[in-house]
Amino acid sequence: MNMSEFYSEYLFYRSEQAAQNTSLIYSIIESCKMNGLRPVKYIADVLRKLVSGDTDYMALLPMNIAK
């Protein structure tokens, strides 16, 4: 594989990964909105809980967070 082919595959992988990440972020935001949560506050709260060692992942979903 020459450098041109390698670079093309790398760019394709990176763009595919970026698209998946963007889709995930929009899903989280829309789930928050549907459940009456503020997305930025929800994400900050979930990250804080994960860092503190919370492992009940189902309880961290937007639909399971108390408003």
N, CA, C and O atoms as a MOPAC input file, in Angstrom:
PM7 MOZYME 1SCF
protein

 N      0.86000 1    -1.17300 1     0.00000 1
 C      0.00000 1     0.00000 1     0.00000 1
 C      0.90800 1     1.23800 1     0.00000 1
 O      1.80600 1     1.36900 1     0.83200 1
 N      0.65200 1     2.12900 1    -0.94200 1
 C      1.45900 1     3.35100 1    -0.97100 1
 C      0.84300 1     4.41000 1    -0.04600 1
 O     -0.25100 1     4.21500 1     0.48400 1
 N      1.53200 1     5.50100 1     0.13800 1
 C      1.08000 1     6.54700 1     1.07000 1
 C     -0.26200 1     7.14500 1     0.66600 1
 O     -1.07100 1     7.49100 1     1.52700 1
 N     -0.49900 1     7.26800 1    -0.62700 1
 C     -1.75700 1     7.83700 1    -1.10100 1
 C     -2.93900 1     6.94700 1    -0.70300 1
 O     -3.96500 1     7.43900 1    -0.23500 1
 N     -2.78500 1     5.63500 1    -0.89400 1
 C     -3.85100 1     4.70600 1    -0.50200 1
 C     -4.05000 1     4.70700 1     1.00600 1
 O     -5.18000 1     4.69400 1     1.49500 1
 N     -2.95200 1     4.72200 1     1.73100 1
 C     -3.02800 1     4.75000 1     3.18900 1
 C     -3.76400 1     5.99600 1     3.66100 1
 O     -4.64100 1     5.91100 1     4.52000 1
 N     -3.41500 1     7.14600 1     3.10600 1
 C     -4.03200 1     8.40600 1     3.49600 1
 C     -5.52000 1     8.40800 1     3.16200 1
 O     -6.32900 1     8.89700 1     3.95100 1
 N     -5.88900 1     7.87000 1     2.00300 1
 C     -7.29900 1     7.81200 1     1.60700 1
 C     -8.10000 1     6.94200 1     2.57300 1
 O     -9.20100 1     7.31000 1     2.98200 1
 N     -7.53800 1     5.78100 1     2.93700 1
 C     -8.22800 1     4.91000 1     3.89200 1
 C     -8.32800 1     5.57000 1     5.26000 1
 O     -9.34800 1     5.45100 1     5.93900 1
 N     -7.27600 1     6.26100 1     5.66000 1
 C     -7.27800 1     6.95300 1     6.95000 1
 C     -8.36500 1     8.02000 1     6.97800 1
 O     -9.11700 1     8.12000 1     7.94700 1
 N     -8.44700 1     8.81700 1     5.91500 1
 C     -9.46500 1     9.86800 1     5.85600 1
 C    -10.86800 1     9.27700 1     5.85500 1
 O    -11.76600 1     9.81900 1     6.49900 1
 N    -11.06900 1     8.17100 1     5.13800 1
 C    -12.38000 1     7.53400 1     5.11700 1
 C    -12.74800 1     7.05200 1     6.51400 1
 O    -13.86900 1     7.27100 1     6.97400 1
 N    -11.81000 1     6.39800 1     7.18900 1
 C    -12.07300 1     5.90800 1     8.53800 1
 C    -12.38800 1     7.06800 1     9.46700 1
 O    -13.34200 1     6.99300 1    10.24200 1
 N    -11.61200 1     8.13100 1     9.40500 1
 C    -11.82700 1     9.27600 1    10.28400 1
 C    -13.17200 1     9.92600 1    10.00500 1
 O    -13.86100 1    10.31800 1    10.94700 1
 N    -13.56800 1    10.05200 1     8.75200 1
 C    -14.85400 1    10.67300 1     8.44300 1
 C    -16.00200 1     9.76800 1     8.88900 1
 O    -17.03300 1    10.25700 1     9.35200 1
 N    -15.83100 1     8.45700 1     8.75300 1
 C    -16.85100 1     7.51400 1     9.20200 1
 C    -16.99200 1     7.58800 1    10.72900 1
 O    -18.10500 1     7.59400 1    11.25400 1
 N    -15.87800 1     7.64400 1    11.42300 1
 C    -15.88600 1     7.73700 1    12.88000 1
 C    -16.51600 1     9.06200 1    13.32700 1
 O    -17.28100 1     9.08600 1    14.29100 1
 N    -16.20500 1    10.14000 1    12.64800 1
 C    -16.76800 1    11.44500 1    12.98700 1
 C    -18.28200 1    11.44700 1    12.78700 1
 O    -19.01800 1    12.02300 1    13.58800 1
 N    -18.74000 1    10.80600 1    11.72500 1
 C    -20.18300 1    10.72700 1    11.46800 1
 C    -20.88800 1     9.93500 1    12.57000 1
 O    -21.97700 1    10.30900 1    13.00300 1
 N    -20.27500 1     8.85200 1    13.01800 1
 C    -20.86600 1     8.06300 1    14.09200 1
 C    -20.91200 1     8.86200 1    15.39500 1
 O    -21.90900 1     8.82400 1    16.11600 1
 N    -19.83600 1     9.58200 1    15.69100 1
 C    -19.80100 1    10.39400 1    16.90600 1
 C    -20.86200 1    11.48900 1    16.86200 1
 O    -21.54000 1    11.74100 1    17.85800 1
 N    -21.00500 1    12.13400 1    15.71800 1
 C    -22.00400 1    13.19400 1    15.56800 1
 C    -23.40500 1    12.62700 1    15.74400 1
 O    -24.25000 1    13.24500 1    16.39100 1
 N    -23.64900 1    11.47800 1    15.18300 1
 C    -24.95700 1    10.84400 1    15.31600 1
 C    -25.25100 1    10.51500 1    16.77700 1
 O    -26.37600 1    10.70100 1    17.24200 1
 N    -24.25400 1    10.03400 1    17.49500 1
 C    -24.42000 1     9.71400 1    18.91300 1
 C    -24.74900 1    10.96200 1    19.72500 1
 O    -25.62900 1    10.93300 1    20.58600 1
 N    -24.05100 1    12.04300 1    19.45300 1
 C    -24.28700 1    13.29400 1    20.18800 1
 C    -25.70400 1    13.80100 1    19.93300 1
 O    -26.39600 1    14.21000 1    20.86500 1
 N    -26.13800 1    13.77400 1    18.66200 1
 C    -27.49400 1    14.22300 1    18.35500 1
 C    -28.53700 1    13.32500 1    19.00700 1
 O    -29.58400 1    13.81000 1    19.43500 1
 N    -28.26700 1    12.02200 1    19.09000 1
 C    -29.20000 1    11.10500 1    19.75500 1
 C    -29.33900 1    11.44100 1    21.22800 1
 O    -30.44600 1    11.44400 1    21.76700 1
 N    -28.23000 1    11.72100 1    21.87300 1
 C    -28.26900 1    12.09200 1    23.29500 1
 C    -29.04500 1    13.38700 1    23.48300 1
 O    -29.88500 1    13.48900 1    24.37700 1
 N    -28.76800 1    14.36400 1    22.65000 1
 C    -29.45400 1    15.65700 1    22.75600 1
 C    -30.95400 1    15.49300 1    22.55300 1
 O    -31.74500 1    16.03300 1    23.32700 1
 N    -31.35100 1    14.76100 1    21.52900 1
 C    -32.77700 1    14.57500 1    21.26000 1
 C    -33.45400 1    13.76300 1    22.36600 1
 O    -34.59800 1    14.04400 1    22.72200 1
 N    -32.76300 1    12.76400 1    22.91100 1
 C    -33.32900 1    11.99100 1    24.02500 1
 C    -33.55400 1    12.88100 1    25.23900 1
 O    -34.56100 1    12.75300 1    25.93500 1
 N    -32.61100 1    13.78200 1    25.48600 1
 C    -32.76800 1    14.72100 1    26.60100 1
 C    -33.98500 1    15.60800 1    26.38000 1
 O    -34.79700 1    15.79200 1    27.28700 1
 N    -34.10900 1    16.15200 1    25.18800 1
 C    -35.23700 1    17.03200 1    24.88700 1
 C    -36.57100 1    16.30000 1    25.05000 1
 O    -37.52400 1    16.85600 1    25.59600 1
 N    -36.63700 1    15.05200 1    24.57500 1
 C    -37.88500 1    14.28300 1    24.67900 1
 C    -38.25000 1    14.00400 1    26.12900 1
 O    -39.42400 1    13.83200 1    26.45800 1
 N    -37.23800 1    13.95900 1    27.00000 1
 C    -37.49000 1    13.66500 1    28.40500 1
 C    -37.46300 1    14.90800 1    29.28800 1
 O    -37.42200 1    14.80700 1    30.51400 1
 N    -37.48500 1    16.08600 1    28.65400 1
 C    -37.56100 1    17.33600 1    29.39200 1
 C    -36.29500 1    17.71200 1    30.14900 1
 O    -36.35700 1    18.42400 1    31.15100 1
 N    -35.14900 1    17.23900 1    29.67400 1
 C    -33.88000 1    17.55200 1    30.33300 1
 C    -33.08700 1    18.54300 1    29.49500 1
 O    -33.21400 1    18.58400 1    28.27200 1
 N    -32.27600 1    19.33300 1    30.16600 1
 C    -31.35600 1    20.22200 1    29.45600 1
 C    -30.11900 1    19.40900 1    29.09300 1
 O    -29.44400 1    18.89800 1    29.98600 1
 N    -29.80200 1    19.27700 1    27.79200 1
 C    -28.72100 1    18.39200 1    27.35400 1
 C    -27.36200 1    18.67100 1    27.99900 1
 O    -26.68400 1    17.73200 1    28.41600 1
 N    -26.95600 1    19.91800 1    28.08900 1
 C    -25.64100 1    20.23300 1    28.65600 1
 C    -25.58300 1    19.84400 1    30.12900 1
 O    -24.59000 1    19.28300 1    30.59000 1
 N    -26.64200 1    20.14300 1    30.85800 1
 C    -26.68900 1    19.78600 1    32.27900 1
 C    -26.70100 1    18.26800 1    32.44000 1
 O    -26.02400 1    17.73200 1    33.31700 1
 N    -27.46500 1    17.57700 1    31.60100 1
 C    -27.52800 1    16.11800 1    31.66500 1
 C    -26.14100 1    15.50700 1    31.42800 1
 O    -25.69800 1    14.65600 1    32.19900 1
 N    -25.46400 1    15.93700 1    30.37200 1
 C    -24.14200 1    15.38800 1    30.05000 1
 C    -23.16000 1    15.66000 1    31.18200 1
 O    -22.38400 1    14.77900 1    31.55400 1
 N    -23.18500 1    16.86700 1    31.73000 1
 C    -22.29200 1    17.19500 1    32.85200 1
 C    -22.59000 1    16.31400 1    34.06100 1
 O    -21.66900 1    15.82400 1    34.71400 1
 N    -23.86600 1    16.11100 1    34.35900 1
 C    -24.24800 1    15.26400 1    35.49800 1
 C    -23.80800 1    13.81000 1    35.29100 1
 O    -23.29000 1    13.17900 1    36.21200 1
 N    -24.01500 1    13.28900 1    34.09100 1
 C    -23.62700 1    11.90200 1    33.80800 1
 C    -22.11100 1    11.74000 1    33.89800 1
 O    -21.62400 1    10.76900 1    34.47700 1
 N    -21.36900 1    12.67800 1    33.33200 1
 C    -19.90700 1    12.59200 1    33.41400 1
 C    -19.43500 1    12.65600 1    34.86500 1
 O    -18.52500 1    11.92600 1    35.26000 1
 N    -20.05400 1    13.52800 1    35.65200 1
 C    -19.69800 1    13.64200 1    37.07300 1
 C    -19.95400 1    12.31400 1    37.79300 1
 O    -19.12800 1    11.86800 1    38.58900 1
 N    -21.09700 1    11.68600 1    37.51300 1
 C    -21.42500 1    10.41400 1    38.15700 1
 C    -20.47700 1     9.29600 1    37.71500 1
 O    -20.06600 1     8.47200 1    38.53200 1
 N    -20.13300 1     9.26700 1    36.43200 1
 C    -19.21500 1     8.24200 1    35.94600 1
 C    -17.82900 1     8.38300 1    36.56800 1
 O    -17.20000 1     7.39100 1    36.93600 1
 N    -17.36500 1     9.61600 1    36.67900 1
 C    -16.05000 1     9.85400 1    37.28200 1
 C    -16.04300 1     9.45500 1    38.74800 1
 O    -15.03000 1     8.97900 1    39.26200 1
 N    -17.17400 1     9.64900 1    39.42200 1
 C    -17.23900 1     9.30600 1    40.84600 1
 C    -17.43800 1     7.80500 1    41.07500 1
 O    -17.46700 1     7.35500 1    42.22100 1
 N    -17.57600 1     7.01800 1    39.98100 1
 C    -17.62900 1     5.57100 1    40.11200 1
 C    -18.99800 1     4.93900 1    39.96600 1
 O    -19.14700 1     3.74600 1    40.22500 1
 N    -19.99200 1     5.69200 1    39.56200 1
 C    -21.33100 1     5.12700 1    39.37500 1
 C    -21.29300 1     4.10200 1    38.23900 1
 O    -20.81100 1     4.40900 1    37.14900 1
 N    -21.78800 1     2.90300 1    38.47900 1
 C    -21.77800 1     1.86200 1    37.44600 1
 C    -23.18600 1     1.39100 1    37.08000 1
 O    -23.33000 1     0.42800 1    36.32700 1
 N    -24.21600 1     2.04500 1    37.59300 1
 C    -25.58800 1     1.70200 1    37.21200 1
 C    -25.92600 1     2.48100 1    35.93700 1
 O    -26.56800 1     3.53100 1    35.98100 1
 N    -25.47400 1     1.93600 1    34.80000 1
 C    -25.57300 1     2.65900 1    33.53600 1
 C    -27.01900 1     2.85900 1    33.07900 1
 O    -27.32800 1     3.86800 1    32.44600 1
 N    -27.88400 1     1.93500 1    33.38200 1
 C    -29.29200 1     2.08300 1    32.99100 1
 C    -29.92300 1     3.28300 1    33.69900 1
 O    -30.77100 1     3.96600 1    33.12300 1
 N    -29.52100 1     3.54000 1    34.92800 1
 C    -30.06200 1     4.67700 1    35.67500 1
 C    -29.57400 1     6.00000 1    35.11200 1
 O    -30.16200 1     7.04300 1    35.39700 1
 N    -28.50900 1     5.97900 1    34.31500 1
 C    -27.95400 1     7.20800 1    33.76000 1
 C    -28.57700 1     7.61100 1    32.42100 1
 O    -28.28400 1     8.68600 1    31.89800 1
 N    -29.43100 1     6.75200 1    31.87000 1
 C    -30.08000 1     7.10000 1    30.60200 1
 C    -31.05800 1     8.24700 1    30.80500 1
 O    -31.66100 1     8.36400 1    31.87200 1
 N    -31.22200 1     9.09700 1    29.78900 1
 C    -32.12500 1    10.24900 1    29.92600 1
 C    -33.52800 1     9.88300 1    30.39400 1
 O    -34.13600 1    10.62300 1    31.16700 1
 N    -34.04100 1     8.75500 1    29.93300 1
 C    -35.40600 1     8.36800 1    30.30000 1
 C    -35.52600 1     7.96800 1    31.77400 1
 O    -36.63200 1     7.90700 1    32.31100 1
 N    -34.39800 1     7.69900 1    32.42300 1
 C    -34.42800 1     7.24300 1    33.82200 1
 C    -33.96600 1     8.31300 1    34.81300 1
 O    -33.92500 1     8.06900 1    36.01900 1
 N    -33.62200 1     9.48200 1    34.30900 1
 C    -33.17400 1    10.56700 1    35.18100 1
 C    -34.39800 1    11.32700 1    35.68800 1
 O    -35.26900 1    11.70400 1    34.90400 1
 N    -34.46000 1    11.54900 1    36.99000 1
 C    -35.55700 1    12.33700 1    37.56100 1
 C    -35.39200 1    13.79400 1    37.16200 1
 O    -34.28900 1    14.33900 1    37.19600 1
 N    -36.48400 1    14.40900 1    36.78900 1
 C    -36.43600 1    15.82100 1    36.35700 1
 C    -36.35900 1    16.73700 1    37.54500 1
 O    -36.31100 1    17.95600 1    37.38200 1

